[in-house]
Amino acid sequence: MKYYSEEETKELRLALEDKVLSWPHIGTRKMYGCPCYKAKGKLFAFLVTKGLVITCLTENERAKVSRQYQTTPFQAGKITIPGWVRIPIGNKQDVEKIMPFVRKSYKSALGKSKE
């Protein structure tokens, strides 16, 4: 199963990376073909085709983002990953709107990371 298309999502990736790559302790790598973003080695977000998955939000933060966007849980094949929320992104302007949630996930990942 292909989760990420660079052709369809490049503009969103560049807009996101323009924001997050300047943050301290950021690392990137590809997992399952998706650009992933880590804080001190802890995954906090990754791109999927026309969307972003945020991995380190509290239950209240996930509820808040779900009230603002049409989110779905992330599924890896037939497995649903609890706590990982997928947010559809239509254009690069949407990246700016979701940045508060990305930053919260980043800060949470920093707190959970092993130094």
C-alpha positions, -999 to +999 in steps of 0.1 A: +000+000+000+014+034-010+008+061+016+026+090+000+028+105-034+055+132-038+039+143-071+006+151-053+020+164-020+053+181-028+039+216-023+026+207+011+059+190+021+078+221+012+055+244+031+056+221+062+094+217+060+098+255+057+083+257+091+096+227+111+131+221+098+143+252+117+131+240+150+157+226+174+164+188+176+145+180+143+153+149+124+138+136+092+136+103+075+113+083+053+092+055+067+070+035+044+078+061+017+064+090+038+085+120+049+086+118+087+096+144+113+111+136+146+120+156+177+151+140+194+143+108+177+106+107+186+081+108+157+057+137+160+043+140+124+045+126+089+030+134+055+007+111+036-008+120+002-027+152+006-026+150+044-006+151+076-006+126+104+001+140+139+012+114+164+017+131+198-014+150+207-033+145+239-069+132+238-082+168+243-060+181+215-072+154+192-108+163+200-101+199+193-084+193+159-113+169+150-138+197+157-119+220+133-110+195+105-125+163+091-099+140+107-096+102+105-075+078+125-044+067+107-045+032+094-015+011+084-031-015+062-059-030+084-044-017+116-057+015+131-030+033+151-047+047+183-039+084+190-026+091+155-048+116+137-048+122+100-057+157+088-065+163+051-046+192+036-059+207+004-033+234-002-002+250+013-023+276+031-038+248+052-004+240+065-002+273+083-036+267+099-026+233+114+008+245+127-004+250+163-012+213+164+020+203+148+039+224+173+020+208+202+029+173+189+066+184+185+067+197+221+051+166+234+076+144+215+105+164+230+091+157+264+088+120+256+122+116+239+151+096+253+182+117+255 
